[in-house]
Amino acid sequence: MEEPMTERRVIGSDATLFQKLFTCSPDAILVASADGGILEANARAEEIFGYSRDELLQLSVEDLVPEKYRATHPHHRQGYVAEPRVRPMGGEINLFALRKGGREFPVDIMLSPIKLDGHSVTLAVVRDITKRRQIEEALRKSEERFRMLVDGARDYAIFMLDPEGNVATWNSGAERIKGYRGDEILGRHFSTFYPQEDIERGKPDFELRTARTTGRCEDEGWRLRKDGSRFWANVIITAMHDKSGQLAGFCKVTRDFTSRKTAEESLLLELSTAILSRLDIQQTFAAIAACFQHLAPHDLATIALIDRASDKLHLHVLPAGNQERQPGDITLPIENTPDGLVFSSRQPLFLPHLDSSAFSPEGLRHYHAAGVRSACWLPLNSRGNVIGTISLGSLQDSAFATENTESLLQIASTVAATLDNTSVLQQIAELSDRLKEEKRYLEEELRTEYSFEEIVGQSDGLKRILKQVETVAPTDATTLILGETGTGKELIARAIHDLSSRRDHTFVKLNCSAIPLGLLESELFGHEKGAFTGAITQRIGRLELAHQGTLFLDEIGDLPLELQPKLLRALQEKEIERLGGRRTIPVDVRLIAATNRDLTKMIKEGEFRSDLYYRLRVFPIQIPSLRQRSSDIPLLVNYFVTKHARRMNKPIDTIPAETMTALQRWTWPGNIRELENFIERAVILTRGHILQAPLGELEFVQQEDFAEANSDLRTAEREHIIRVLRETHGMIGGPGGAAEKLGIKRTTLNSKLKKLGVTRRDLTSP
């Protein structure tokens, strides 16, 4: 009659939050497990890779890697899992991904290890940089043509190589960038400029072969100066042929892009940190200012963003140098201000002497107030949409060189793309803050619900229990809570913890009967990676989690006999070893145990160790059953009615006297848990302000009439159970099952079915 249990994977609140973040992200986001399986993907990932979300969840990350890299990728992934770390975008490695259909495309990837529902996973943010590569390619071609025309330019190392790769000519730009004089370098092989690791893998020869075969070779990478220092170089090697078509040599053009490289890496790292950590726009502004400080040292930095409603620019002064952020909201008109001119023209502006500029004093008032003498302005252009400007100011004249314009504009474009999503980021931040506030509220509600003051009742038996709680709580004594099921043993355990000196540390609970035997030891003591089949990661056990706090072991009578000596040793020695581990881990834990079983009888039958029993029974607390404290039933009924009526938004304010009398006369074999379930069911059934309790469900008779009414009671109970089973289509356990509707445990209902002789035929007969 019981339906088989079906295991379902439940996505926790962390994954729900990540799903909302995924929706707003302009980049593809994948969440991957340690074995490379894709656990989650956002809409942008579907767009970039061409797969639906369901298809992505059936793939591994290796399926998205081009064939030529696929064989080595698992090794790199395993290395990252072994030593997880944040890997920002913008690294020097050229990365490619594979779209559905087999087409490769270039990407930037940021990796970050995170915890999701207690598991270690990897967050991968993937950015399609195809358009950026195309733009960079076009820019490099333009630079190549320009550099070939400007021999001797100081910003370029332009020199010739003979067919074997030896330096044949040298210019002043090469001397400045690389540090060699002409007489020191002429005749030497150009591999002199390459790091040893590039020489060992044959990079110089490869570049010459590529230029010889295809006509040119372009590369960015680290190169060496004469003094051994490294710089990030943009290099173009072009094959030169004579009139007969024979190779005459090579023209090599090198530019130092170290400042741009440093600024880009700094910006991407700091912006990624700001966005992924707190989504704080002020933190993002600080990251932007720090990035520009690397590229162009300054004393004042501002960002002016357009307000489309008023058609004015709102100025934000960023932290820079020793300047503190200026308070107040600065509004600038577009007309007759440098910010407005740059916004309208979309062109950068350099003013070497602010005093001699033709702009109105009002438009430069905040610059003059900060003592700025020279400044530059850059348009914030995001995909053709100018959203504002960024300016850098210096206390010195002529502080900004126009030759840095290209690098400054490139960084400004990255800033614009970030700020263009400011409204989205603010929405995510507001959502994050709201969820944090709700979490704090729920934690306070839980603490209130389980606090000592919320234990309901005034009977002598309960007062005796509370006095014992007050006595034992300040100590670290092990406490054994005894009582029938449903009497509130966990509530008493929480009260002891909340009144103890450990209240600010963790209260960890473990139900010994709810964990399969094979996993209980791992739950208690933890395990190391590889300790047994399936142990793919390290796991911290409950004893270790409860360090300096309280560990509550419910149903301690169900603890397997073979685990009892290990628990006893942990309590006595105050140290544990994880499964598969060799390191001894000290643990400072206050243990509270609870059971509804007769441990003394179990000791006699050899099912429980006497030494562990006496170690647990330092301070026993026997909780009375509800039938032993029937005077508390009216208080409990009123408390549960108020609690559930408020939750269901029902205006119940009256409990009929006959209902209260009936509830007090029932023996409540399930104790307080059964009473609360019955009251919750009554609140659901109630229409109006008077509680309508289904008293017919109670096996209620007066003691003096018990003997003659026993037969009728058995018949009524049998018919009621059959009626409920028919309503649930024979389902006993689980949500909406007969056991839940009757307010009893599934095992109790099974026993009653056998006792009353209820069969499947009874459910189908009228």
C-alpha positions in Angstrom: 0.0 0.0 0.0 3.0 2.3 0.3 4.3 4.1 -2.7 8.0 3.8 -3.4 10.0 6.9 -2.4 11.3 8.9 -5.3 14.6 10.9 -4.9 14.5 14.4 -6.2 17.2 17.0 -6.5 16.3 20.2 -4.8 17.9 23.4 -5.8 18.5 25.5 -2.7 18.2 29.3 -2.1 21.8 29.9 -3.2 21.1 28.4 -6.7 17.9 30.5 -6.9 19.9 33.7 -6.2 22.5 32.7 -8.8 19.7 32.1 -11.4 18.6 35.7 -10.9 22.1 36.9 -11.3 22.5 34.8 -14.5 19.5 36.5 -16.0 21.0 40.0 -15.7 24.5 39.1 -16.8 25.8 40.5 -20.2 28.3 37.6 -20.3 27.7 33.9 -20.5 27.9 32.2 -17.1 28.3 28.5 -16.5 28.4 26.6 -13.2 30.5 23.5 -13.4 31.2 20.6 -11.0 34.6 19.3 -10.2 34.2 16.5 -12.8 33.4 19.1 -15.5 29.7 18.6 -15.7 27.7 21.7 -16.4 25.2 22.3 -13.6 23.7 25.6 -14.7 23.8 28.1 -17.6 22.3 31.4 -18.2 20.4 32.7 -21.3 23.6 34.5 -22.6 25.4 31.1 -22.6 22.6 29.6 -24.8 23.0 32.6 -27.2 26.8 32.3 -27.4 27.2 28.6 -27.7 24.0 27.9 -29.7 22.7 25.2 -27.4 19.5 25.3 -25.3 19.9 25.3 -21.6 18.6 21.6 -21.4 21.3 20.6 -24.0 24.0 22.5 -22.0 23.1 20.6 -18.8 23.7 17.4 -20.6 27.3 18.4 -21.7 30.6 18.8 -19.9 32.9 21.8 -20.3 35.1 19.7 -22.6 32.3 19.6 -25.1 32.7 23.3 -25.4 36.4 23.2 -26.0 37.9 23.0 -29.6 39.0 19.5 -30.6 42.7 20.4 -30.7 42.7 21.4 -27.0 40.2 18.8 -25.7 42.7 16.1 -24.8 44.7 18.3 -22.5 41.8 20.2 -21.0 40.8 17.7 -18.3 44.4 17.9 -16.9 44.1 21.7 -16.6 40.6 21.4 -15.0 41.9 18.9 -12.4 44.8 21.1 -11.6 42.3 24.0 -11.0 40.0 21.9 -8.8 43.1 20.9 -6.7 44.1 24.5 -6.3 41.0 26.7 -6.8 41.6 30.4 -7.2 40.1 33.4 -8.9 41.4 33.7 -12.4 40.4 37.1 -13.9 39.7 37.8 -17.5 42.3 39.4 -19.8 45.1 36.8 -19.4 47.8 36.5 -22.0 46.5 33.1 -23.1 44.5 33.0 -26.3 41.4 31.0 -25.5 38.8 29.6 -27.9 35.4 28.0 -27.4 33.3 25.8 -29.7 29.8 26.7 -30.8 27.2 24.1 -31.7 28.0 23.1 -35.2 31.7 23.1 -34.7 32.7 26.7 -35.3 35.5 28.1 -33.0 35.4 31.6 -31.6 37.8 33.6 -29.3 36.8 34.1 -25.7 38.0 35.6 -22.4 37.2 33.4 -19.4 37.1 34.3 -15.7 37.0 31.4 -13.2 36.0 31.6 -9.6 35.6 28.9 -7.0 32.3 29.2 -5.0 30.2 27.2 -2.5 26.7 26.4 -3.7 24.3 24.4 -1.4 27.4 23.2 0.5 29.3 22.0 -2.6 32.4 23.3 -4.2 31.7 24.4 -7.8 33.4 26.6 -10.3 31.8 29.8 -11.7 32.9 30.5 -15.3 32.2 33.9 -16.8 32.7 33.6 -20.6 32.9 36.7 -22.9 32.8 36.4 -26.7 35.6 38.7 -27.9 35.1 38.1 -31.6 34.2 41.7 -32.3 37.0 42.9 -30.1 39.5 40.7 -32.0 38.2 42.0 -35.3 38.6 45.6 -34.1 42.0 44.9 -32.8 43.0 43.3 -36.0 41.9 46.3 -38.0 43.7 48.6 -35.6 46.9 46.6 -35.9 46.8 46.7 -39.6 46.3 50.5 -39.5 49.2 50.8 -37.1 51.4 48.7 -39.3 50.9 50.8 -42.4 51.5 54.0 -40.3 54.7 52.7 -38.6 56.2 51.6 -42.0 55.9 55.3 -43.1 57.4 56.8 -39.9 61.0 55.6 -39.7 62.7 56.8 -36.6 59.5 57.4 -34.6 60.4 57.3 -30.9 57.3 55.2 -29.9 58.2 52.4 -32.3 61.2 50.1 -32.6 61.5 49.7 -36.4 64.4 47.7 -37.7 65.3 45.3 -40.5 66.3 41.6 -40.2 68.3 39.7 -42.8 66.8 36.4 -44.1 68.4 34.5 -41.1 66.9 36.8 -38.5 69.9 38.8 -37.6 69.5 42.6 -36.9 70.5 44.6 -40.0 69.2 48.1 -39.1 68.3 50.0 -35.9 66.4 53.2 -35.2 66.1 55.6 -32.2 62.7 54.1 -31.2 64.3 50.7 -31.0 67.1 52.0 -28.9 64.7 53.7 -26.5 62.4 50.7 -26.1 64.9 47.9 -26.0 67.9 49.7 -24.5 70.6 48.7 -27.0 72.7 51.0 -29.1 73.1 50.2 -32.7 76.7 49.1 -32.4 75.7 46.7 -29.6 72.9 44.9 -31.4 73.7 44.9 -35.2 74.5 41.4 -36.4 72.9 39.7 -33.4 70.0 37.3 -33.8 66.6 38.9 -33.0 65.8 36.0 -30.5 67.9 38.1 -28.1 64.7 40.0 -27.3 62.7 36.9 -26.4 62.4 35.2 -22.9 64.2 31.9 -22.6 60.9 30.0 -22.4 59.9 31.4 -25.8 63.3 30.5 -27.3 63.0 26.9 -26.0 59.6 26.4 -27.7 60.9 27.8 -30.9 58.8 31.0 -31.0 61.3 33.2 -32.9 61.8 30.7 -35.7 58.1 30.1 -35.9 57.4 33.8 -36.4 60.0 34.0 -39.2 58.5 31.0 -40.9 55.0 32.4 -40.6 56.1 35.7 -42.1 58.0 34.0 -44.8 55.0 31.8 -45.7 52.1 34.2 -45.3 53.9 37.5 -45.8 53.5 38.8 -42.2 53.3 37.6 -38.6 51.7 39.6 -35.8 52.0 38.8 -32.1 51.7 40.3 -28.6 53.8 39.0 -25.8 56.6 39.6 -23.3 60.0 40.8 -24.6 63.3 41.5 -22.9 65.2 44.8 -22.7 69.0 45.0 -22.4 68.8 45.2 -18.6 66.8 42.0 -18.5 63.4 43.7 -17.6 60.3 42.6 -19.4 57.8 44.7 -21.4 54.6 43.8 -23.2 55.2 44.2 -26.9 53.0 44.4 -29.9 55.1 43.0 -32.8 54.6 42.9 -36.6 57.1 41.0 -38.8 56.7 41.6 -42.5 58.6 39.6 -45.2 60.5 41.8 -47.7 61.2 40.6 -51.2 63.4 41.9 -54.0 62.3 42.5 -57.6 63.0 38.9 -58.5 60.8 37.7 -55.6 63.6 36.4 -53.5 63.4 36.9 -49.7 65.5 40.0 -48.9 64.8 40.0 -45.2 62.2 41.1 -42.7 60.9 44.4 -41.4 60.1 44.2 -37.6 58.0 46.8 -35.9 57.7 46.7 -32.1 55.6 48.9 -29.8 55.7 48.9 -26.0 52.2 48.2 -24.7 53.1 47.6 -21.1 51.1 50.5 -19.7 48.0 49.5 -21.6 48.4 45.8 -20.6 48.8 46.8 -16.9 45.9 49.1 -17.0 43.6 46.6 -18.8 44.5 43.8 -16.3 44.1 46.1 -13.4 40.7 47.4 -14.6 39.3 44.0 -15.4 40.5 42.5 -12.1 39.2 45.4 -10.0 35.9 45.7 -11.9 35.4 41.9 -11.7 36.0 42.0 -7.9 33.7 44.9 -7.4 30.9 43.5 -9.5 31.1 39.9 -8.3 31.6 40.7 -4.6 29.2 43.5 -3.6 27.8 45.0 -6.8 28.5 48.4 -5.2 28.6 51.3 -7.8 30.9 53.3 -5.5 33.3 50.4 -5.3 33.2 50.2 -9.1 34.0 53.9 -9.4 37.0 53.4 -7.1 38.2 50.5 -9.3 38.0 52.7 -12.4 39.9 55.5 -10.7 42.6 53.1 -9.6 42.9 51.7 -13.2 43.4 55.1 -14.7 45.9 56.0 -12.0 48.1 53.2 -13.4 47.9 54.5 -16.9 47.9 58.2 -16.4 48.8 59.4 -12.9 46.4 62.2 -11.8 45.1 64.1 -8.8 41.4 64.4 -9.7 39.1 62.0 -11.6 35.5 62.5 -12.5 32.8 60.7 -14.3 29.9 62.7 -15.9 26.9 60.6 -16.9 24.1 62.0 -19.0 20.6 62.4 -17.5 18.3 62.0 -20.6 15.3 63.5 -18.7 17.1 66.8 -18.0 19.6 66.7 -20.9 22.4 67.5 -18.4 25.4 65.8 -17.1 25.6 64.6 -13.5 29.2 64.7 -12.3 30.6 62.1 -9.9 34.0 62.9 -8.3 36.0 59.7 -7.9 38.6 58.9 -5.2 42.1 59.7 -6.6 45.5 60.2 -5.1 45.2 61.9 -1.7 41.9 63.6 -2.6 38.8 62.6 -0.7 35.6 62.2 -2.6 33.9 65.6 -2.8 30.3 65.6 -1.4 27.2 66.9 -3.2 25.6 66.5 -6.6 27.3 68.5 -9.4 25.2 69.1 -12.5 26.8 70.4 -15.7 25.1 71.8 -18.8 26.2 70.4 -22.2 26.9 73.9 -23.6 30.2 75.7 -22.9 31.7 72.9 -20.7 34.6 70.6 -21.6 32.5 67.6 -20.5 29.6 68.7 -22.7 31.9 69.3 -25.7 33.5 65.8 -25.4 30.0 64.2 -24.9 28.7 65.9 -28.1 31.7 65.5 -30.3 32.6 62.0 -29.1 36.3 63.1 -29.4 38.9 63.3 -26.5 40.0 66.8 -25.3 43.4 67.7 -23.8 43.8 71.1 -22.0 47.5 71.6 -20.9 46.7 74.9 -19.2 43.2 75.2 -17.7 43.7 78.9 -16.9 43.9 79.8 -20.6 40.9 77.7 -21.8 37.9 79.4 -23.4 35.3 77.5 -21.3 33.1 79.3 -18.8 34.5 79.5 -15.2 31.3 77.9 -14.0 32.0 74.8 -16.1 35.5 74.5 -14.6 34.6 75.5 -11.0 35.0 72.1 -9.5 38.4 71.7 -11.2 39.7 75.1 -10.1 38.4 74.3 -6.5 40.6 71.2 -6.5 43.7 73.2 -7.8 43.7 71.4 -11.2 46.0 73.1 -13.7 45.8 70.6 -16.7 43.2 68.0 -17.6 42.0 65.6 -20.3 38.5 64.4 -21.1 37.5 61.1 -22.8 34.1 60.0 -24.2 32.5 57.0 -22.6 31.4 55.2 -25.7 29.6 51.9 -25.3 28.8 50.2 -28.5 28.2 53.5 -30.3 26.2 54.9 -27.4 28.0 57.8 -25.6 26.7 57.7 -22.0 29.0 60.4 -20.6 32.6 61.4 -20.1 35.6 60.7 -17.8 38.1 63.3 -17.0 41.6 63.3 -15.3 43.0 66.4 -13.7 46.5 67.2 -12.5 48.0 69.8 -10.2 50.8 70.2 -12.8 50.7 71.9 -16.2 50.8 69.7 -19.4 50.5 66.5 -17.3 48.8 64.4 -20.0 50.5 63.4 -23.3 48.4 63.0 -26.4 50.4 59.9 -27.4 48.5 58.0 -24.6 45.2 58.8 -26.3 44.7 55.3 -27.8 45.3 53.5 -24.6 43.1 55.9 -22.6 40.3 55.5 -25.1 40.5 51.8 -25.0 40.2 51.7 -21.2 37.4 54.3 -21.4 35.5 52.0 -23.7 35.7 49.2 -21.2 34.5 51.6 -18.4 31.6 52.7 -20.6 30.5 49.1 -21.2 30.5 48.5 -17.4 28.7 51.7 -16.6 26.1 51.1 -19.3 24.9 48.2 -17.1 24.7 50.4 -14.0 21.0 50.2 -13.7 21.1 46.4 -14.0 23.8 46.2 -11.4 21.8 48.5 -9.0 18.7 46.3 -9.4 20.8 43.2 -8.6 22.3 45.0 -5.6 18.9 46.0 -4.3 17.7 42.4 -4.8 20.8 41.1 -3.0 20.3 43.5 -0.1 16.6 42.5 0.2 17.4 38.8 0.3 20.0 39.5 3.0 17.5 41.4 5.0 14.9 38.6 4.6 17.5 36.1 5.7 18.3 38.2 8.7 14.6 38.5 9.5 14.1 34.7 9.2 17.0 34.0 11.4 15.6 36.3 14.0 12.2 34.6 13.7 13.8 31.2 14.1 15.7 32.3 17.1 12.5 33.7 18.6 10.5 30.6 17.8 13.1 28.4 19.5 14.1 30.7 22.3 13.6 29.7 26.0 10.8 32.3 26.4 8.6 30.8 23.7 8.3 27.4 25.5 4.6 27.4 26.2 3.1 26.1 29.4 2.6 26.6 33.1 2.3 23.1 34.5 4.4 22.0 37.4 6.1 19.4 35.2 7.1 22.0 32.6 8.3 24.4 35.3 10.5 21.6 36.7 12.0 21.0 33.2 12.7 24.7 32.7 14.4 24.9 36.1 16.7 22.1 35.1 17.4 23.9 31.8 18.4 27.0 33.7 20.7 24.9 35.9 22.6 23.0 33.3 22.8 25.6 30.5 25.6 27.7 31.9 27.8 24.6 32.3 29.3 22.5 29.5 27.9 19.3 30.9 26.6 16.7 28.5 22.9 16.5 28.6 20.6 13.6 27.8 17.0 14.5 27.0 14.5 11.7 27.4 10.9 11.7 26.4 8.2 10.4 24.0 8.2 11.4 20.4 6.7 14.9 19.8 7.4 16.2 23.3 9.8 19.0 22.1 13.2 17.5 22.9 14.9 19.7 20.2 13.2 22.8 21.6 14.7 22.0 25.0 18.1 21.4 23.4 18.0 24.8 21.6 17.0 26.5 24.9 20.0 25.0 26.6 22.3 26.2 23.8 20.7 29.7 23.7 21.2 30.1 27.5 24.8 28.9 27.4 28.1 30.7 26.8 28.2 29.1 23.4 25.1 30.9 22.1 27.1 32.9 19.6 28.5 29.8 18.0 26.9 27.1 15.9 24.0 24.8 17.0 24.5 21.7 14.8 21.9 19.0 14.8 22.0 15.4 13.5 19.2 12.9 13.5 20.9 9.5 13.9 17.9 7.6 12.5 17.6 9.8 9.4 21.1 9.1 7.9 21.9 5.8 6.2 24.2 3.6 8.1 27.0 3.8 5.5 27.0 7.6 5.6 26.5 8.3 9.3 30.2 8.0 10.2 31.1 10.5 7.4 28.4 12.8 8.6 29.7 12.7 12.2 33.5 12.8 11.6 33.8 14.0 8.0 36.1 12.4 5.3 39.1 13.3 3.1 39.0 13.3 -0.7 39.4 9.7 -1.9 38.6 8.1 1.5 36.0 5.8 -0.2 34.2 5.4 -3.5 32.3 8.6 -4.2 34.4 10.8 -1.9 35.4 13.2 -4.6 35.9 16.2 -2.3 36.8 16.8 1.3 33.9 16.9 3.7 33.8 18.5 7.2 31.8 16.4 9.7 29.1 17.7 12.2 31.5 17.4 15.2 34.0 19.7 13.4 31.2 22.1 12.4 30.0 22.3 15.9 33.5 23.4 17.2 33.0 25.8 20.1 29.3 25.4 19.7 26.7 22.7 20.5 26.1 19.3 18.8 22.5 17.9 19.2 22.3 14.2 18.4 18.6 13.3 18.1 17.5 9.7 18.3 20.8 8.7 19.9 19.4 5.3 20.5 19.6 4.6 16.8 23.4 5.2 16.6 25.0 2.0 15.3 26.9 0.0 17.9 30.1 0.1 15.8 30.1 4.0 15.9 29.4 4.3 19.6 33.1 3.8 20.7 34.3 6.4 18.2 31.8 8.9 19.5 32.8 8.1 23.1 36.5 8.7 22.2 35.7 12.0 20.5 33.9 13.2 23.7 36.6 12.0 26.0 39.7 13.0 24.0 38.1 16.1 22.4 39.7 15.2 19.1 38.7 13.4 15.9 40.1 12.1 12.6 38.3 12.4 9.4 37.7 9.2 7.4 40.8 8.5 5.3 42.7 11.2 7.2 45.8 11.0 9.4 45.6 14.4 11.0 44.1 14.7 14.5 41.6 17.6 14.6 40.8 19.1 18.0 37.1 19.7 18.7 35.5 21.7 21.5 31.9 20.6 21.5 29.1 20.6 24.0 26.9 17.5 23.4 23.2 17.3 23.9 21.6 13.9 23.1 17.9 12.9 22.9 16.0 9.7 22.6 12.5 8.2 23.0 13.9 4.7 23.6 14.7 2.9 26.8 18.5 3.0 26.7 18.9 0.9 29.9 16.9 -1.9 28.3 19.0 -1.6 25.1 22.1 -2.0 27.3 20.8 -5.2 28.7 20.1 -6.5 25.2 23.6 -5.5 24.0 22.3 -2.8 21.6 23.9 0.2 23.4 27.2 0.6 25.2 27.0 1.2 28.9 30.1 3.4 28.9 28.6 5.7 26.3 25.3 5.8 28.2 27.0 6.9 31.4 29.0 9.5 29.5 25.8 10.9 28.0 23.8 10.7 31.2 25.8 13.4 33.0 22.6 15.5 33.4 19.4 13.7 32.3 16.2 15.6 31.7 13.0 13.6 31.5 10.3 15.6 29.5 6.7 14.8 30.5 4.3 13.7 27.9 1.4 16.0 27.0 -1.1 13.7 28.9 1.0 14.3 32.0 0.7 18.1 31.6 -2.9 18.3 30.3 -3.3 21.7 32.1 -1.0 23.2 29.5 -3.2 22.1 26.6 -5.4 25.3 26.6 -2.3 27.5 26.4 -0.8 25.4 23.6 -4.1 25.3 21.7 -4.4 29.1 21.9 -0.7 29.5 20.9 -1.0 27.2 17.8 -4.3 28.7 16.7 -2.8 32.2 16.8 0.3 31.1 15.1 -1.3 29.3 12.2 -4.2 31.7 11.8 -1.8 34.6 11.4 0.2 32.6 8.9 -2.9 31.8 6.9 -4.4 35.2 7.3 -7.5 33.9 9.0 -9.4 36.0 11.7 -9.9 33.2 14.2 -10.6 34.6 17.7 -12.9 32.1 19.4 -12.3 28.4 20.5 -15.6 26.7 21.5 -15.6 25.4 25.1 -16.7 21.9 24.0 -13.8 21.8 21.6 -11.3 22.8 24.3 -12.8 20.1 26.7 -12.5 17.5 24.0 -8.9 18.4 23.3 -8.0 18.2 27.0 -9.6 14.8 27.3 -7.7 13.2 24.4 -4.5 11.3 25.4 -2.4 12.7 22.5 -0.1 9.8 21.8 1.9 12.0 19.4 2.2 14.7 22.1 2.7 18.4 21.2 3.6 17.5 17.5 0.3 15.7 17.1 -1.6 18.6 18.8 0.0 21.2 16.6 -0.7 19.2 13.4 -4.4 18.7 14.5 -4.7 22.5 15.2 -3.1 23.4 11.9 -5.6 21.1 10.2 -8.5 22.7 12.1 -7.3 26.2 11.1 -7.3 25.1 7.5 -10.9 23.8 7.7 -12.2 26.8 9.6 -14.5 29.3 7.8 -15.1 32.4 9.9 -13.8 33.5 13.3 -14.8 30.4 15.3 -12.4 27.4 15.3 -13.9 24.4 13.6 -12.0 21.4 14.9 -12.6 18.0 13.3 -13.3 16.3 16.7 -14.6 13.2 14.9 -11.0 12.3 14.1 -10.1 11.9 17.8 -10.4 8.5 19.4 -12.2 10.2 22.3 -14.1 8.4 25.0 -14.5 9.0 28.7 -12.6 6.6 30.9 -15.7 5.2 32.6 -17.3 4.3 29.3 -14.1 2.8 27.8 -14.9 -0.9 28.3 -18.4 -0.9 26.6 -17.4 1.7 23.9 -14.2 -0.1 22.9 -15.8 -2.1 20.1 -17.6 1.0 18.6 -14.3 3.0 18.9 -12.4 0.3 17.0 -15.1 0.3 14.2 -15.1 4.1 14.0 -11.4 4.3 13.9 -11.2 1.7 11.1 -13.8 3.4 9.0 -12.2 6.8 9.5 -8.8 5.5 8.4 -10.3 3.8 5.4 -12.1 7.0 4.4 -8.8 9.0 4.6 -6.9 6.4 2.6 -9.6 6.6 -0.1 -9.2 10.3 -0.2 -5.4 9.9 -0.7 -5.8 7.1 -3.2 -4.1 4.7 -0.9 -0.9 6.8 -0.4 0.3 6.4 3.2 3.5 8.5 3.5 4.8 11.7 1.9 3.2 15.1 1.4 -0.6 14.8 1.3 -0.5 11.2 2.4 -2.9 9.6 4.9 -0.4 9.7 7.7 0.0 13.4 7.3 -3.8 14.0 7.2 -4.3 11.9 10.3 -1.5 13.7 12.1 0.5 10.5 13.0 3.7 8.9 11.8 3.8 6.6 8.8 5.1 3.7 10.9 2.2 4.2 13.4 -0.3 4.2 10.7 1.1 0.9 9.3 0.8 -0.7 12.7 -2.8 0.4 13.0 -3.6 -1.0 9.5 -2.3 -4.4 10.6 -4.1 -4.2 14.0 -7.4 -3.2 12.5 -7.1 -5.6 9.6 -7.4 -3.0 6.8 -6.5 -4.5 3.4 -6.4 -3.0 -0.2 -9.8 -4.6 -0.9 -11.3 -2.4 1.8 -10.2 0.7 -0.2 -12.1 -0.4 -3.3 -15.3 -1.7 -1.7 -18.1 0.8 -1.2 
